[in-house]
């Protein structure tokens, strides 16, 4: 292993490096889109947002004293965690459920939604990443998500998934440290499940813009089975906040 990589594996991030984002924090739909033609039940379902993720993001940000960027609109309006060219940026169907308000979206409407609801979030968070790098030399972005427990009648194994780029030594090392810090909880902590850490997303786009020595990211995914009540959601939020606080010293 090259000496530079061995050094990076030993990096301990500090709280001043951290930025929190939660792209799917909200299930709100702008009034002008008339609920996208969905029932209230569907707007409250996992197709519209990552239930509980916003609570976790806020708790972690408060514990670490980190800036926090919460998505204000449902991912069905425009997915803040997708690139503009991604086919699910504005999904006509999600988990087999048709989204009437997205069925006939044309290029002009895609551009309008990007301009009104996607770009403001991305610009603010990206600006904060650049500010942390300029001020402190690096940024560690923690992108908070949650996932549905069952897909196509198959139960997902992970309680918490840590998503990262295996080719990024700093991310790989920090993910291992966080898994070890969470081990006493007894929860099933999986690496790069239920998704791959290199799939299209906000953090993936930022990795392409910044060198590994300056930018690292983890997506932290929690099984929604653990987030069914306010009490259990706050328990998971405290668990994650405590584990991260042990790994991220304040100066």
ZARO-897444 format. One record per residue: z, x, y of N, C-alpha, C in turn; residue in one letter. Coordinates in steps of 0.001 Angstrom, whole numbers, plus 500000, padded with zeros to 6 digits. Last residue first. Layout:
<rs>
   n_c3   n_c1   n_c2  ca_c3  ca_c1  ca_c2   c_c3   c_c1   c_c2 residu
      Z      X      Y      Z      X      Y      Z      X      Y      A
...
</rs>
This chain:
<rs>
   n_c3   n_c1   n_c2  ca_c3  ca_c1  ca_c2   c_c3   c_c1   c_c2 residu
 518753 487637 520656 519075 488889 521332 519761 488590 522653      X
 519096 486148 517405 518972 486020 518863 519327 487363 519488      X
 517273 486426 514332 518391 486789 515203 518067 486529 516668      X
 516340 484562 511922 515800 484836 513247 516940 485160 514208      X
 517566 483840 509609 516492 484839 509521 516007 485313 510885      X
 519361 481872 510225 519880 483082 509564 518838 484197 509542      X
 517699 479924 511278 518619 480618 512192 519172 481880 511551      X
 516486 478944 508985 515691 479717 509941 516577 480505 510892      X
 518660 477610 507834 517998 478699 507118 517200 479572 508072      X
 519237 475677 509818 520243 476683 509443 519595 477878 508755      X
 516870 474181 509825 517309 474856 511046 518306 475959 510728      X
 516868 473171 507205 515809 474078 507643 516231 474860 508879      X
 519237 471613 507315 519039 472627 506286 517992 473653 506730      X
 518722 469829 509397 519812 470811 509533 519643 471955 508536      X
 516588 468391 508223 516399 469092 509502 517464 470165 509694      X
 517828 467269 506026 516784 468268 505812 516544 469068 507085      X
 519556 465529 507459 520097 466529 506523 519072 467638 506281      X
 517818 463905 508814 518640 464827 509597 519273 465893 508695      X
 516812 462529 506585 515909 463318 507428 516694 464330 508251      X
 519030 461175 505666 518463 462231 504833 517509 463115 505635      X
 519446 459416 507901 520489 460332 507433 519902 461476 506616      X
 517126 457921 508072 517483 458801 509183 518502 459842 508734      X
 515324 458007 504937 516285 457428 505869 516564 458421 506983      X
 513393 459488 503632 513269 458031 503641 514240 457340 504579      X
 512804 462110 503060 512905 461703 504466 512887 460189 504626      X
 512176 462949 500571 513465 463396 501095 513750 462864 502501      X
 509619 462013 500275 510654 461449 499394 512051 461804 499891      X
 508066 463655 501751 508591 462456 502408 509580 461696 501538      X
 508553 467082 501584 508202 465893 500818 508861 464665 501456      X
 507542 469142 504248 508649 468508 503526 508158 467242 502830      X
 506168 472228 505139 505878 470872 504666 507066 470332 503875      X
 505474 474414 507577 506600 473994 506732 506415 472514 506411      X
 503320 477011 508084 503420 475555 508097 504525 475192 507104      X
 503712 479914 510006 504030 479212 508771 503909 477721 509030      X
 502180 482786 511504 502472 481349 511460 502859 480918 510061      X
 501773 485356 513969 502024 484927 512589 502394 483448 512619      X
 500434 487847 516074 500584 486416 515784 500792 486198 514291      X
 500322 490614 516283 500729 489825 517451 501052 488371 517121      X
 499400 491744 513990 500561 492380 514611 501115 491567 515775      X
 497095 490318 513461 498295 490069 512655 499545 490658 513290      X
 495481 489306 516566 495707 490229 515434 497007 489914 514719      X
 494072 486076 517275 495083 487101 517545 495234 488021 516337      X
 492171 484276 516452 492138 484711 517851 493065 485873 518140      X
 492621 483529 513896 491314 484128 514182 491242 484693 515600      X
 495054 482317 514104 494983 483590 513392 493668 484311 513690      X
 494296 479932 515300 494963 480936 516118 495008 482294 515430      X
 493197 478521 513180 492342 478860 514325 492968 479944 515184      X
 495468 478223 511581 494341 479004 511088 493425 479424 512231      X
 497023 476497 513114 497477 477872 512925 496337 478763 512421      X
 495422 474152 512942 495716 474778 514229 496111 476236 514047      X
 493081 474332 510150 494250 473837 510875 494452 474600 512163      X
 491715 474651 506945 491469 474372 508356 492710 473783 509015      X
 493781 476747 504809 492899 475609 505077 492742 475393 506576      X
 495602 478662 504200 494406 479107 504908 493406 477980 505144      X
 497604 477596 502698 497926 478000 504054 496740 478458 504866      X
 496834 474699 500818 496672 476129 501015 496933 476486 502480      X
 499362 472236 499932 498083 472649 500512 498030 474171 500576      X
 501930 471679 499097 500830 471063 498366 499442 471376 498936      X
 501850 475219 498601 501704 473883 498031 502427 472913 498959      X
 502549 477823 499381 501170 477328 499512 500899 476113 498630      X
 505345 477871 497329 504527 478632 498262 503090 478121 498207      X
 508125 475632 497126 506868 476151 496611 506098 476863 497720      X
 511285 474839 496185 510538 475445 497288 509292 476096 496706      X
 513280 472322 495364 512128 473029 494812 511263 473527 495963      X
 516752 472768 496239 515463 472114 496377 514363 472977 495773      X
 519097 474137 496255 518692 473528 494993 517367 472795 495064      X
 520067 475563 498363 520018 474101 498519 519700 473398 497203      X
 519739 478283 497900 521030 477659 497563 521038 476143 497678      X
 517021 478738 498906 517304 478624 497465 518645 477968 497152      X
 516520 479276 501530 516620 477866 501154 517052 477668 499699      X
 516311 482023 501553 517361 481416 502366 517584 479948 501997      X
 514027 482347 499965 515322 482839 499477 516469 482201 500245      X
 512109 481252 501689 512339 480651 500369 513696 481080 499814      X
 512292 483090 503777 512709 481707 504006 512944 480989 502674      X
 511286 485398 502553 512652 485396 503080 513162 483970 503277      X
 508683 484551 502004 509576 484915 500897 511034 484898 501344      X
 507756 484202 504633 507793 483052 503721 508730 483329 502546      X
 507852 486828 505554 508762 485837 506137 508865 484607 505237      X
 505854 488060 503979 507241 488521 503910 508208 487469 504438      X
 503576 486605 504765 503978 486652 503350 505450 487048 503218      X
 503464 487186 507482 503666 485813 507026 504169 485784 505594      X
 503017 489978 507362 504180 489438 508049 504494 488013 507632      X
 500553 490185 505973 501782 490750 505415 503032 490171 506059      X
 498161 488014 505177 498942 488392 506361 500312 488868 505886      X
 497028 487034 502933 496514 488313 503414 497269 488828 504635      X
 498131 484513 502564 498582 485599 501692 498104 486982 502136      X
 499179 482563 505129 498005 483317 504726 498461 484490 503853      X
 501171 479676 504181 500915 480895 504939 499636 481535 504423      X
 503564 477180 503757 502146 477492 503777 501902 478697 504688      X
 505933 475984 501730 505768 476980 502784 504329 477477 502713      X
 507256 472818 500960 506178 473777 500783 506087 474698 501985      X
 509870 471216 499315 509427 471849 500558 508340 472853 500205      X
 509545 470065 496835 510382 469394 497830 510025 469908 499224      X
 506627 469869 494759 507423 470561 495776 508336 469598 496532      X
 505066 468258 493079 506253 468943 492556 507178 469447 493649      X
 503833 464960 493374 503802 466340 493837 505133 467015 493524      X
 502542 462804 490926 503682 463196 491751 503554 464671 492129      X
 499630 460967 490971 500215 462232 490526 501332 462624 491481      X
 498277 458839 491974 499245 458572 490904 499858 459844 490312      X
 496989 459928 494215 496209 459532 493034 497093 459415 491793      X
 499972 461410 495121 498559 461280 495465 497784 460999 494188      X
 503249 461153 496321 502333 460879 495217 500917 460738 495762      X
 504681 461775 498680 505155 462269 497375 504158 462132 496232      X
 503076 463053 501610 503360 461907 500755 503691 462383 499329      X
 504684 465444 503753 503584 465004 502898 504035 463885 501984      X
 505058 466849 507067 505610 466236 505859 504444 465672 505052      X
 505428 469798 509194 504697 468667 508630 505526 468007 507525      X
 505378 472140 511795 506215 471282 510946 505430 470048 510506      X
 504775 475449 512253 504126 474148 512359 504756 473225 511321      X
 505832 478045 513993 506279 477231 512862 505731 475828 513074      X
 504626 481130 515026 504496 479685 515152 504935 479012 513861      X
 505637 483874 516559 505751 483265 515232 505712 481755 515433      X
 504146 486373 518526 504532 484963 518406 504589 484598 516932      X
 504770 489384 520464 504282 488640 519299 504763 487195 519370      X
 505516 490406 522943 504737 491229 522022 504203 490529 520808      X
 506712 488956 524924 507570 489539 523890 506812 490343 522829      X
 504731 488195 526802 506097 488500 527247 506892 489282 526208      X
 502350 487782 525400 502343 488628 526596 503751 489074 526975      X
 503253 486050 523396 502683 487347 523036 502715 488295 524230      X
 504061 483867 524944 505038 484586 524127 504526 485971 523732      X
 501567 483141 526060 502681 483541 526936 503723 484333 526149      X
 500083 482380 523844 499655 483546 524619 500776 484056 525518      X
 501583 480113 523147 501430 481227 522199 501062 482501 522958      X
 501163 478536 525416 502512 479023 525111 502481 480179 524110      X
 498437 478008 525146 498912 478739 526326 500297 479307 526089      X
 498501 476474 522839 497814 477765 522826 498251 478627 523998      X
 499838 474185 523795 500449 475015 522749 499820 476403 522711      X
 498001 473271 525750 499392 473575 526100 500027 474505 525069      X
 495609 472937 524263 495657 473857 525405 497091 474251 525751      X
 496303 470994 522349 495886 472331 521927 496025 473336 523081      X
 496855 468779 524047 497867 469331 523131 497524 470762 522762      X
 494344 468445 525418 495605 468694 526144 496702 469291 525264      X
 492442 468039 523234 492444 469259 524052 493749 469467 524815      X
 493020 465439 522178 493098 466647 521362 493281 467892 522227      X
 492724 463485 524176 493941 463524 523365 494111 464781 522506      X
 490399 463767 525816 491566 463013 526298 492840 463292 525512      X
 488504 465331 524407 488861 465640 525796 490176 464986 526205      X
 488338 464032 521937 488712 465440 522019 489219 465777 523418      X
 487457 461542 522785 488786 461666 522170 489259 463120 522161      X
 484897 462245 523789 485901 461611 524663 487302 461772 524079      X
 483591 463253 521537 483822 464139 522688 484898 463576 523601      X
 483523 460886 520025 484223 462072 519519 484561 463002 520672      X
 481907 459344 521670 483300 458947 521480 484128 460100 520910      X
 479493 460746 521455 480105 460563 522772 481581 460188 522641      X
 478912 460556 518734 479192 461864 519318 479888 461744 520671      X
 480655 457554 517549 479475 458402 517759 479880 459700 518449      X
 482231 455546 515188 482442 456552 516228 481200 457443 516337      X
 482452 453373 513492 481186 453591 514204 481329 454594 515339      X
 485050 453561 512374 483874 453392 511513 482575 453768 512229      X
 487446 453575 513598 486759 454869 513476 485419 454761 512757      X
 488508 451068 513471 488238 451622 514797 487552 452968 514774      X
 488981 450709 510679 487892 450014 511368 487522 450628 512713      X
 489488 452725 508204 489982 452694 509584 488893 452039 510436      X
 490298 452021 504818 489288 452059 505876 489961 451944 507237      X
 492003 453976 502544 492160 452868 503497 491145 453032 504626      X
 491916 456227 500966 491276 455020 500471 491367 453822 501393      X
 493091 458147 502616 493746 457762 501368 493228 456419 500859      X
 491126 456931 505170 492235 457830 504887 492993 457322 503663      X
 488019 456852 506840 488804 456399 505685 489918 457408 505462      X
 487118 458044 509100 486766 456631 508909 487533 455993 507762      X
 488957 460306 511111 488671 459849 509746 488271 458378 509708      X
 488166 462719 512968 488382 461292 513232 487970 460578 511946      X
 488234 465034 511347 488773 465053 512708 489098 463639 513178      X
 487119 465331 508902 488236 464389 509010 488914 464454 510382      X
 485148 467289 509152 484730 465902 508876 485856 464880 508988      X
 485475 469527 511942 485967 469094 510631 485605 467633 510380      X
 484820 470448 514433 483712 470209 513511 484171 469681 512152      X
 487286 470851 515734 486366 469803 516215 485236 469470 515249      X
 489889 471219 513229 488904 471780 514136 487920 470695 514557      X
 493073 469544 513126 491727 469789 512605 490846 470417 513683      X
 495434 468693 514116 495489 469828 513212 494139 470128 512579      X
 495037 466415 515528 495344 467614 516304 495373 468865 515435      X
 492683 464074 514959 493650 464907 514247 493849 466228 514982      X
 492739 461102 516712 492040 462373 516565 493065 463336 515987      X
 493751 458729 515540 493049 458712 516827 492151 459935 516906      X
 495068 459482 513287 493899 458630 513112 493107 458476 514406      X
 497292 460829 514093 496166 461652 513648 494912 460822 513402      X
 498664 459290 517027 498389 459296 515599 497216 460207 515263      X
 500040 461343 519658 499195 460257 519168 498961 460411 517674      X
 501460 463525 520472 501850 462241 521053 501102 461052 520457      X
 502872 466339 518872 501720 465476 519067 502157 464092 519510      X
 505033 468563 520485 504916 467410 519603 503639 466640 519915      X
 506153 471724 520731 504998 470908 521100 504820 469806 520057      X
 508759 473625 522010 508358 472678 520971 507230 471790 521483      X
 510342 476825 522339 509473 475766 522874 508940 474912 521742      X
 513676 477315 520978 512245 477616 521024 511473 476494 521702      X
 516305 477481 520126 516007 477617 521551 514542 477916 521796      X
 516968 476965 517544 516440 478297 517833 516201 478543 519318      X
 517865 474327 517669 518725 475348 517072 518282 476762 517465      X
 515648 473030 518809 516934 473040 519520 517835 474150 518995      X
 513721 473420 516806 513504 473967 518146 514811 474062 518920      X
 514878 471968 514707 514655 473404 514569 514489 474058 515928      X
 514847 469382 515828 516108 469995 515405 515974 471510 515296      X
 512117 468937 516260 513037 468944 517399 514354 469624 517047      X
 511172 469003 513604 510675 469948 514605 511635 470055 515785      X
 512505 466803 512457 512759 468157 511973 512336 469185 513015      X
 511344 464729 513923 512801 464925 513957 513148 466347 513523      X
 508662 465011 513163 509058 465192 514560 510548 465435 514710      X
 508689 464369 510442 508379 465739 510862 508810 466001 512303      X
 509059 461708 509777 510217 462591 509795 509954 463976 510352      X
 505752 461284 508651 507066 460676 508858 508181 461728 508787      X
 503038 462091 510077 503925 462765 509131 505352 462292 509398      X
 500666 459343 510286 501522 460385 510837 502282 461076 509714      X
 498953 457537 509049 498917 457615 510507 499704 458776 511082      X
 499395 457512 506365 498031 457815 506808 497978 458068 508309      X
 501991 456681 505940 501749 458119 506042 500339 458460 506483      X
 502410 453720 508079 502291 454422 506805 501961 455901 507032      X
 502281 452314 510377 503578 452920 510066 503536 453749 508781      X
 499746 451347 510256 500058 452269 511344 501393 452973 511104      X
 500022 449589 508120 499226 450797 507942 499492 451824 509050      X
 501631 447608 509274 502085 448313 508078 501327 449620 507897      X
 500040 446584 511293 501228 447341 511662 501731 448153 510472      X
 496550 447109 510454 497781 446331 510453 498946 447214 510866      X
 493904 448316 512605 494801 448410 511451 495981 447457 511577      X
 492217 448676 514726 491925 447592 513804 492815 447559 512580      X
 493211 450536 516407 492151 450977 515490 491812 449921 514447      X
 494817 449451 518338 495404 449701 517029 494424 450169 515978      X
 493097 449519 520588 493465 448257 519927 493941 448469 518482      X
 492453 451530 522255 491841 451574 520928 492269 450409 520047      X
 493981 451200 524495 492541 450938 524613 491829 450941 523266      X
 496520 452074 523776 496257 450633 523859 494764 450323 523873      X
 496624 454731 521375 496422 454261 522748 495999 452803 522782      X
 499058 454721 518878 497622 454558 519124 497457 454076 520559      X
 501558 456706 517261 501102 455872 518381 499576 455865 518478      X
 502839 458205 515432 501858 457245 514913 501337 456320 516014      X
 503606 461743 515721 503581 460364 516233 502555 459507 515498      X
 503404 464314 514723 504737 463768 514983 504723 462270 515280      X
 501478 466143 513856 501441 464754 513372 502787 464045 513584      X
 502026 468671 514861 500773 468022 515234 500754 466533 514893      X
 504336 470377 516094 504327 469274 515115 503148 468386 515478      X
 505563 473696 516575 504581 472640 516825 504685 471589 515731      X
 507484 476206 518126 507440 475098 517166 506319 474141 517553      X
 507658 479689 518336 507126 478464 518937 507039 477419 517834      X
 509519 482703 518690 509197 481476 517952 508660 480373 518856      X
 510481 485028 519743 509082 485031 519327 508603 483652 518875      X
 513153 484757 520139 512318 484771 521333 510821 484747 521000      X
 514242 485116 517635 514087 483750 518145 513180 483683 519366      X
 512311 487585 515837 513460 487157 516617 513190 485776 517207      X
 511369 488800 512605 511069 488119 513856 512371 487734 514548      X
 511281 491780 511120 512171 490626 511269 511864 490015 512618      X
 509125 493567 509001 509336 492970 510315 510323 491814 510222      X
 508410 494651 506649 509828 494732 506993 510138 494095 508344      X
 505686 494469 506529 506462 493693 505565 507950 493667 505920      X
 504915 496405 508361 504842 495016 508756 505641 494130 507814      X
 505248 498715 506800 506070 498517 507995 506099 497056 508389      X
 503273 498362 504894 504670 498439 504469 505602 498180 505648      X
 501011 498471 506560 501354 497199 505917 502796 497203 505437      X
 501044 501152 507335 501132 500105 508367 501528 498774 507757      X
 500698 502495 504852 501968 502593 505569 502132 501482 506600      X
 499099 500616 502216 499069 501425 503425 500390 501382 504168      X
 500000 500850 498804 500000 500000 500000 500000 500888 501249      X
</rs>
